[in-house]
């Protein structure tokens, strides 16, 4: 089973992101579920949502306490909430920011993690370019697809189109595709630097 925990703020599409990821996994023939955990249900309040998918039926219904991947939609939560609780050193982390892990003060924390599984992505900037609105969720799903290779970009894009019809859907697909390409380029650059 692969489990993903999303952290963000109300109004950023945190719940919708988990739902779209579950639809994408389901469309690839896997069992999937997505659900939120609300504290205060207001815009700007911290929100957590969960997605899990597997090749076998999923019996678990509790929140994801030991995620295989974290998608952090709002970097301002980094020093306010224990976002990394339960994450193993084999986990994936995707943070919505244009800053590096060093700039975020996380280098020391991640020193025992696999560096190829840790990435930042300027998803809000990509969303502003494509949508004209700071909604990073679709872009982060594209980045997630490239980083983890757990779900294909085509499945992500189909789930986005299913959720958002017409021009809005296509703009979200463009944001997801742009993030996917950016993550692929970042991974290629990391490999190039490591081989020199």
C-alpha positions, 0 to 999 in steps of 0.5 A: 500500500502507498500512503500520501498525506497532504498538508496545506491551508483551507482554500488551497485545494488540499482535500481536492488534491487527495481526491484527484490522486485517488481517482488517478490511482483508481483509473490505473486499476488500483484500489484507492481512498481519499479523505480529509481531517478538518480542525477549523473549517475556515480559509487559511486554517491548517488542513490535512487530507489523506490518500492511499492506494494499493493493488488489493482492497483497502480495509484501513480507514484511519488517518495516515500516520506513517506516510510514504509521501508528504505533499506540503502545499504551504511551506508556512506550515513547516515550523508551525505543525509537525508535518513530518511525523511518521515519515520514514527515511525512505519517504518522499517529500514534495514542498510547494516553494521555490526555496531549497531545503537549505533555505527552509532550514531542513538540510540537517533534518533530511540528512539521513533521507534519500535526496532523490526523494526530496524536492521543492516545486514552485507550484503556486507560481506555476498555478498563477501562470496557468490559472491566474490563481494561487491554487497549487494542488494540480501542479503538485500532483504533476510533481508527485507523479514525476517524483514518485512514479507511483501514478502516471501523469496521464492518469493525473491529467484525466482525474483533473479533467474529470474534476474540472471541466472545460478551460479550468480543467485544461489550465489545471492540466497545464499546471500539472504538466509544467510541474511534472516537466520541472521535476523531471528536469530537476532530477536529471540535473541532480543525476548530472551533478552527482555523476561529475 
